[in-house]
Amino acid sequence: MNVEKFYTVDDVAAYTNLTSRTIRNYLKDGTLKGRKVGGQWRFTMQNINAISERKNDGENSSVSRNNQFLLDFISGVNINITSELQTCSVTDYYCKRIEDATVLSQEFSEIQANIADDEPDAKYLYYYEPAEQKARYIFFGSPDTISLYMQRLSILHEQLETARKQFQGRSENYLTGRPDYPKEFFKYLYNDYGIKQTDIIADIGSGIGTMSKHFLEKGNTVYCIEPNQEMKILSDELLSNHQNYISLLKTAENTSLTTNSIDYIVCGNAYLSFNKALAIQEFNRILKKKGKIIITHYYPDIKSDSEGESLWNEFKNEEKIEKDKRLGNEFADGTAIRKTFYYTYYQDFYHFLSGCLSSAAAPKIGDERYEYFVNRIKQDFDKNSVNNMMECKFRLLCLIGDINNLI
């Protein structure tokens, strides 16, 4: 049975390209209908569509005005800007989800607001064309102003490309072979540590949503921040039936989340891949005053002299090995709660191999080392399996602490 998804005020603003203040005004005058869940307004897609239909006529005229603006600029019409140099830049972003396009638009709007006093005549225009699945961003102003938008685009592009390449082509292996989190881990978080169902959680580097699923099932609102589009698409397929699931194609260094809006940040096996300085700055911004960060790492519980450990050392580069040495040392000594959970489950060769191939250190199909890697995995499986099933032991390290104590 499909469960209808509900959206927040901020979600409605993103879908309709309106401000949150406008959405709240619509609530007051009855233009927007919704219902309160746990003291917070929630809306269905039908409620959102009612606003969108009201905007349709205006949207068409808005697109026409934007196009006319470009034609005027090309024709040399003076826009009366104070700078002697007038620059116009047009950027098209082809994306299937209007939410992703609107998040980027909101960032550009912030830039526009910050420069308003120094350059009041600068313009920023945006619209989304559903038929073409294309967002268009138009920037007009002095060369210095345009460079601010281009810098934001360049940084975002670099962050997304780096993150996308790291696990590109591995999402299915993640789904098939990666272990779930132990139940005892979540029992500890809710029963002993004290996470509440009303707490808002940001899962940074959420992957296919393996950890987020458990928080959503408890009733928490979870923002899944994942820069790899392939991972995000699979996460959406698996978790979109949860009404409090919000998925964003963003990075740890630039989440686009509201300032002071998050109770807990969780990072599952992802923290060491972030740009630490930029990520900590962003985490400080989005966390509430008493918010905490939960960092987890899980490892195969194997002996250092085993064949499996030897194989992985062959494929790890020096940077990866250095990261492994730092696991568990993210916080200043004695400032974080440290818990370890042990768990065991059984896999056939297909699932065992998929889990191995999901690692960023594993070679992909087409790599000259791929066949050698698979053969070594098969040898290890045959040696240690019983009745074609491998006993796989894992340990999960959990660290809970204050952002200011990260090192």
MIKOL-668803 format. One line per field, with one value per residue (C-alpha): y, z, x; residue number from 1. Coordinates in nm, 4 decimals. Layout:
BEGIN
north Y,...
up Z,...
east X,...
i NUM,...
//
This chain:
BEGIN
north 0.0000,0.3393,0.5881,0.9457,1.1701,1.4949,1.8102,2.0960,2.4710,2.4835,2.1948,2.3790,2.6922,2.4913,2.3270,2.6524,2.8800,3.1056,3.2236,3.0542,3.3829,3.3775,3.0190,3.1152,3.4076,3.1630,2.9565,3.2594,3.3674,3.0131,2.9887,2.6911,2.4050,2.1646,1.9992,2.0059,1.6991,1.7211,2.0973,2.1475,2.2188,1.9340,1.9341,1.6805,1.7099,1.7918,2.0963,2.2038,2.1553,2.3886,2.6699,2.5681,2.5842,2.9299,3.0336,2.8822,3.1948,3.4050,3.1534,3.1786,3.5557,3.5374,3.3245,3.5720,3.8639,3.6852,3.6118,3.9715,4.0836,3.8794,4.0161,4.3723,4.3124,4.1594,4.4558,4.6975,4.8385,5.0363,4.8873,5.1938,4.9917,5.2035,5.0117,5.1199,4.7522,4.5506,4.1716,3.9117,3.5385,3.2545,2.9091,2.6098,2.3195,2.0013,1.8164,1.5868,1.7164,2.0732,2.0487,2.0249,2.3234,2.5310,2.4613,2.6070,2.9022,2.9733,2.9924,3.2426,3.4443,3.4664,3.6056,3.8577,3.9651,4.0086,4.2404,4.4394,4.7390,4.7672,4.7018,4.7623,4.7391,4.3867,4.1277,3.7559,3.5672,3.2003,2.9680,2.5960,2.4327,2.0961,1.9765,2.0092,1.9311,2.2383,2.5247,2.8566,3.1036,3.4563,3.6877,4.0544,4.3086,4.4189,4.1705,4.1435,4.0439,3.7860,3.6327,3.5632,3.3477,3.1734,3.0977,2.9374,2.7272,2.6259,2.5179,2.3254,2.1518,2.0473,1.9129,1.7163,1.5691,1.4543,1.2883,1.1339,0.9662,0.8107,0.5569,0.5825,0.2465,0.0952,0.1695,-0.1741,-0.3408,-0.1252,-0.2433,-0.6089,-0.6573,-0.3915,-0.4910,-0.3191,-0.1493,-0.3622,-0.3212,-0.2696,0.0508,0.2141,0.0761,0.2527,0.5836,0.5981,0.4131,0.4990,0.8089,0.9818,1.0667,1.1601,1.0866,1.4608,1.5318,1.6458,1.4537,1.5297,1.2190,1.3583,1.1319,0.9230,0.6895,0.4681,0.5572,0.2480,0.4382,0.6913,0.4124,0.3307,0.6917,0.7326,0.4179,0.5716,0.8780,1.1296,1.3863,1.3032,1.5164,1.2895,1.4808,1.2794,1.4173,1.0996,1.1097,0.7348,0.6732,0.9404,0.7953,0.4522,0.6089,0.7894,0.4617,0.2880,0.5601,0.7984,0.6251,0.7829,1.1170,1.2719,1.1832,1.4822,1.4071,1.6616,1.6242,1.8272,1.7946,1.7944,2.1262,2.2841,2.1181,2.4104,2.3318,2.6117,2.7641,2.6213,2.3667,2.0265,1.8367,1.5597,1.5175,1.1545,1.0415,0.6716,0.5711,0.9041,1.1624,1.1023,1.1731,1.5300,1.8495,1.8694,2.2470,2.3336,2.0534,2.1500,2.5111,2.3982,2.1617,2.4453,2.6529,2.4010,2.2473,2.3838,2.5233,2.1901,1.9749,1.6824,1.4867,1.1059,0.9511,0.5788,0.3476,-0.0205,-0.2724,-0.6402,-0.7956,-0.9823,-1.0542,-0.8356,-1.1382,-1.2816,-1.3178,-1.0682,-0.7994,-0.8709,-0.8349,-0.5007,-0.3608,-0.4393,-0.2185,0.0666,0.3697,0.5561,0.8201,0.5519,0.3739,0.7027,0.7573,0.4109,0.4998,0.7963,0.6052,0.6673,0.9724,1.2407,1.4023,1.5464,1.2792,1.2160,1.4539,1.2013,0.9098,0.5976,0.2750,-0.0414,-0.2889,-0.6360,-0.8254,-1.1301,-1.2281,-1.4821,-1.4296,-1.6438,-1.5698,-1.3281,-1.1055,-1.1367,-1.0317,-0.7423,-0.6091,-0.6249,-0.4535,-0.1695,-0.0377,0.2635,0.0679,-0.2189,-0.2218,-0.1832,-0.3982,-0.3135,-0.2527,-0.4879,-0.5862,-0.6735,-1.0452,-1.0942,-0.9225,-1.1388,-1.4582,-1.3686,-1.2961,-1.6349,-1.8122,-1.6439,-1.7345,-2.1015,-2.1337,-1.9859,-2.0720,-2.3624,-2.5032,-2.2089,-1.9516,-1.7199,-1.6074,-1.2331,-1.0569,-0.6793,-0.4207,-0.0769,0.2094,0.4931,0.8347,1.1033,1.4486,1.8231,1.9806,2.2128,1.9134,1.7685,1.7654
up 0.0000,-0.0976,0.1872,0.0851,0.1316,0.3243,0.2768,0.5021,0.4461,0.3163,0.0770,-0.0634,-0.1075,-0.3003,-0.5257,-0.6074,-0.6149,-0.3549,-0.0218,0.3038,0.4109,0.1041,0.1799,0.5360,0.4026,0.1737,0.4820,0.6576,0.3682,0.2862,-0.0526,0.0743,0.2607,0.4876,0.8252,1.1412,1.2392,1.5729,1.5787,1.2341,0.9067,0.6523,0.2935,0.0240,-0.3384,-0.4178,-0.1878,-0.3642,-0.7095,-0.6162,-0.5753,-0.8908,-1.0954,-0.9615,-1.0752,-1.4248,-1.6052,-1.4228,-1.4931,-1.8691,-1.8597,-1.6307,-1.8844,-2.1562,-1.9476,-1.8833,-2.2531,-2.3359,-2.0858,-2.2763,-2.6115,-2.4776,-2.3527,-2.6854,-2.8676,-2.6536,-2.4460,-2.1536,-1.8229,-1.6323,-1.4248,-1.2312,-1.3565,-1.6852,-1.7797,-1.8177,-1.8201,-1.8718,-1.8187,-1.8834,-1.7285,-1.8097,-1.5643,-1.6980,-1.4011,-1.3614,-1.0183,-0.9743,-0.6070,-0.7074,-0.9403,-0.6770,-0.4092,-0.6400,-0.7151,-0.3445,-0.3166,-0.6018,-0.4356,-0.1222,-0.3299,-0.4826,-0.1382,-0.0125,-0.2971,-0.3041,-0.1154,-0.3256,-0.6618,-0.6424,-1.0206,-1.0513,-1.1500,-1.0978,-1.2835,-1.2659,-1.4096,-1.4602,-1.7774,-1.6794,-2.0387,-2.1010,-1.7401,-1.7514,-1.5129,-1.6485,-1.4353,-1.5712,-1.4038,-1.4919,-1.3392,-1.3200,-1.4024,-1.0311,-0.9498,-1.2261,-1.0997,-0.7626,-0.9325,-1.1462,-0.8427,-0.6720,-0.9821,-1.0119,-0.6473,-0.6623,-0.9840,-0.8413,-0.5199,-0.7004,-0.9596,-0.6965,-0.4891,-0.7880,-0.9203,-0.5865,-0.5855,-0.9413,-1.0615,-0.7128,-0.5896,-0.6806,-0.5032,-0.1993,-0.1995,-0.2513,-0.0398,0.2283,0.5803,0.7606,1.0943,1.4084,1.5974,1.9209,1.7761,1.7385,2.0709,2.2325,2.0504,2.1466,2.4803,2.6413,2.4730,2.4352,2.0732,2.0426,1.7564,1.7176,1.6597,1.3107,1.1622,0.8743,0.7294,0.5559,0.2854,0.3166,0.0248,-0.0509,0.2833,0.4855,0.8141,0.7362,0.6939,1.0650,1.1768,0.9369,1.0720,1.4201,1.2924,1.2697,0.9930,0.8017,0.5479,0.3279,0.1852,-0.0932,-0.3777,-0.5887,-0.8150,-0.8712,-0.4955,-0.4459,-0.7119,-0.5476,-0.2055,-0.3406,-0.4756,-0.1416,0.1000,-0.0752,0.0877,0.4198,0.4615,0.6600,0.4041,0.2335,-0.0208,-0.1551,-0.4150,-0.2121,-0.0389,0.3235,0.2599,0.1143,0.2411,0.1655,0.4934,0.7061,0.9727,1.3254,1.2012,1.2812,1.6125,1.5059,1.2192,1.1398,0.9160,0.8376,0.6982,0.5143,0.7426,0.6378,0.2729,0.3481,0.3249,0.7030,0.7397,0.5130,0.6443,1.0103,0.9222,0.7508,1.0357,1.2865,1.0775,1.0433,1.3931,1.6719,1.9770,2.1628,1.8507,1.8297,1.5588,1.5425,1.3419,1.2695,1.1052,1.0464,0.9594,0.8761,1.2055,1.0558,1.1841,1.0570,0.9164,0.7270,0.3487,0.3332,0.5081,0.2839,-0.0290,0.0767,0.1516,-0.2081,-0.3440,-0.0925,-0.1893,0.0619,0.1219,0.2047,0.4419,0.6209,0.6620,0.8132,1.0757,1.1826,1.2275,1.5753,1.6359,1.5067,1.8478,2.1062,2.3644,2.6172,2.4643,2.2753,2.3785,2.2254,2.1762,1.9774,1.8509,1.7166,1.4789,1.2514,0.9434,0.6610,0.2886,-0.0213,-0.2684,-0.4799,-0.1831,-0.0361,-0.3656,-0.4075,-0.0671,-0.1580,-0.4936,-0.3285,-0.1701,-0.3307,-0.3164,-0.5302,-0.9068,-1.1472,-1.4470,-1.7236,-1.4819,-1.5589,-1.1889,-1.1735,-1.2620,-1.0175,-0.7438,-0.7986,-0.8057,-0.4751,-0.3213,-0.4469,-0.2936,0.0395,0.0221,-0.0646,0.2180,0.4873,0.3807,0.5028,0.2769,0.0396,0.3123,0.4646,0.8259,0.8125,1.1355,1.1664,1.4330,1.4338,1.6064,1.7148,1.8278,1.9606,2.0390,1.9990,1.6651,1.8429,1.9642,1.6194,1.5310
east 0.0000,0.1416,0.1731,0.1004,0.4030,0.3727,0.5786,0.6910,0.6519,1.0112,0.9374,0.6348,0.8453,1.1049,0.8454,0.6663,0.9745,0.8132,0.9461,0.8485,0.6904,0.4645,0.3635,0.2686,0.0654,-0.1160,-0.1964,-0.3417,-0.5636,-0.6763,-0.5041,-0.3051,-0.4681,-0.2827,-0.2918,-0.0836,0.1199,0.2977,0.2402,0.3960,0.2189,0.2272,0.0970,0.0157,0.1205,-0.2422,-0.2154,0.1042,-0.0457,-0.3307,-0.0771,0.1079,-0.2133,-0.2801,0.0671,0.0499,-0.0702,0.1855,0.4635,0.4148,0.4271,0.7342,0.9220,0.8262,0.9535,1.2829,1.3278,1.2437,1.5078,1.7681,1.6538,1.6762,2.0275,2.1376,1.9817,2.1827,1.8977,2.0440,1.9243,2.0539,2.2962,2.5456,2.8530,3.0122,3.0460,2.7271,2.7510,2.4800,2.5322,2.2866,2.3308,2.1087,2.0925,1.9303,1.7828,1.4836,1.3852,1.2692,1.3748,1.7411,1.7107,1.5325,1.7928,2.0574,1.8314,1.7979,2.1769,2.1900,1.9123,2.1277,2.4144,2.1737,2.0557,2.4138,2.5131,2.1868,2.3283,2.6453,2.4803,2.1040,2.0566,2.1985,1.9392,1.8957,1.6207,1.5259,1.2638,1.2174,1.0813,0.9236,0.8822,1.2567,1.3538,1.5715,1.6361,1.7574,1.9526,2.0116,2.2634,2.2981,2.5339,2.8932,3.1734,3.2585,2.9012,2.8839,3.2076,3.0416,2.7770,3.0368,3.2533,2.9535,2.8849,3.2501,3.2781,2.9510,3.0519,3.3889,3.2348,2.9654,3.2013,3.4496,3.1788,3.0002,3.3149,3.4051,3.1201,2.9885,2.8618,2.8564,2.5024,2.3632,2.6562,2.5805,2.2202,2.3094,2.6186,2.6537,2.5442,2.2606,2.3202,2.2751,1.9468,2.1403,2.2876,1.9457,1.8224,2.1155,2.0498,1.6811,1.6643,1.9980,2.1355,1.7989,1.7253,1.3555,1.1201,1.0614,1.4312,1.5324,1.8234,2.0595,2.2248,2.5340,2.6731,2.3570,2.4310,2.1321,1.9731,2.0665,2.0973,1.8234,1.5692,1.5835,1.5387,1.2458,1.0811,1.1035,0.9166,1.2025,1.2271,1.5442,1.7288,1.9415,2.2377,2.4033,2.6205,2.6209,2.3158,2.3176,2.3029,2.0385,1.8083,1.8212,1.7635,1.4566,1.3180,1.3682,1.2570,1.0173,0.7186,0.8211,0.6475,0.9354,1.2043,1.3678,1.6406,1.8888,2.1640,2.4120,2.7487,2.8663,3.0368,2.7210,2.4021,2.1632,1.9829,1.8392,2.0640,2.0102,1.7549,1.9116,1.9177,2.1571,2.4005,2.4833,2.7704,2.7926,3.1347,3.1487,3.3098,3.6708,3.5863,3.4698,3.6713,3.6995,3.7428,3.4484,3.2271,3.2739,3.1928,2.8726,2.7800,2.8187,2.5809,2.2982,2.3074,2.0913,2.2679,2.2706,2.2922,2.5335,2.7119,2.7100,2.9936,2.9954,3.2479,3.1919,3.4616,3.4817,3.5930,3.8891,4.2392,4.5220,4.7073,4.4099,4.3979,4.1129,4.3171,4.6150,4.4024,4.2556,4.5996,4.6976,4.4207,4.4271,4.6274,4.8436,4.5774,4.3193,4.5577,4.6266,4.2525,4.2137,4.4761,4.2641,3.9379,3.8046,4.0241,3.7869,3.7296,3.9657,4.0522,3.7790,3.5239,3.3063,3.0902,3.2432,3.0470,3.1250,2.8653,2.9425,2.7171,2.7207,2.5261,2.5613,2.6105,2.6332,2.9111,2.7036,2.6183,2.9673,3.1299,2.8842,2.9801,3.3492,3.2922,3.0988,3.4195,3.5852,3.9127,3.7805,3.8509,3.5585,3.4679,3.7143,4.0005,4.2910,4.2972,3.9268,3.9566,4.2441,4.0431,3.7329,3.9407,4.1050,3.7641,3.6404,3.9408,3.8755,3.5060,3.5715,3.8218,3.5975,3.2412,3.0313,2.7594,2.8172,2.7494,3.0094,2.9865,3.0575,3.1460,3.1408,3.2019,3.0425,3.2209,2.9918,3.1201,2.8843,3.0132,3.0123,3.1064,3.3503,3.5518,3.6155,3.9851
i 1,2,3,4,5,6,7,8,9,10,11,12,13,14,15,16,17,18,19,20,21,22,23,24,25,26,27,28,29,30,31,32,33,34,35,36,37,38,39,40,41,42,43,44,45,46,47,48,49,50,51,52,53,54,55,56,57,58,59,60,61,62,63,64,65,66,67,68,69,70,71,72,73,74,75,76,77,78,79,80,81,82,83,84,85,86,87,88,89,90,91,92,93,94,95,96,97,98,99,100,101,102,103,104,105,106,107,108,109,110,111,112,113,114,115,116,117,118,119,120,121,122,123,124,125,126,127,128,129,130,131,132,133,134,135,136,137,138,139,140,141,142,143,144,145,146,147,148,149,150,151,152,153,154,155,156,157,158,159,160,161,162,163,164,165,166,167,168,169,170,171,172,173,174,175,176,177,178,179,180,181,182,183,184,185,186,187,188,189,190,191,192,193,194,195,196,197,198,199,200,201,202,203,204,205,206,207,208,209,210,211,212,213,214,215,216,217,218,219,220,221,222,223,224,225,226,227,228,229,230,231,232,233,234,235,236,237,238,239,240,241,242,243,244,245,246,247,248,249,250,251,252,253,254,255,256,257,258,259,260,261,262,263,264,265,266,267,268,269,270,271,272,273,274,275,276,277,278,279,280,281,282,283,284,285,286,287,288,289,290,291,292,293,294,295,296,297,298,299,300,301,302,303,304,305,306,307,308,309,310,311,312,313,314,315,316,317,318,319,320,321,322,323,324,325,326,327,328,329,330,331,332,333,334,335,336,337,338,339,340,341,342,343,344,345,346,347,348,349,350,351,352,353,354,355,356,357,358,359,360,361,362,363,364,365,366,367,368,369,370,371,372,373,374,375,376,377,378,379,380,381,382,383,384,385,386,387,388,389,390,391,392,393,394,395,396,397,398,399,400,401,402,403,404,405,406,407
//
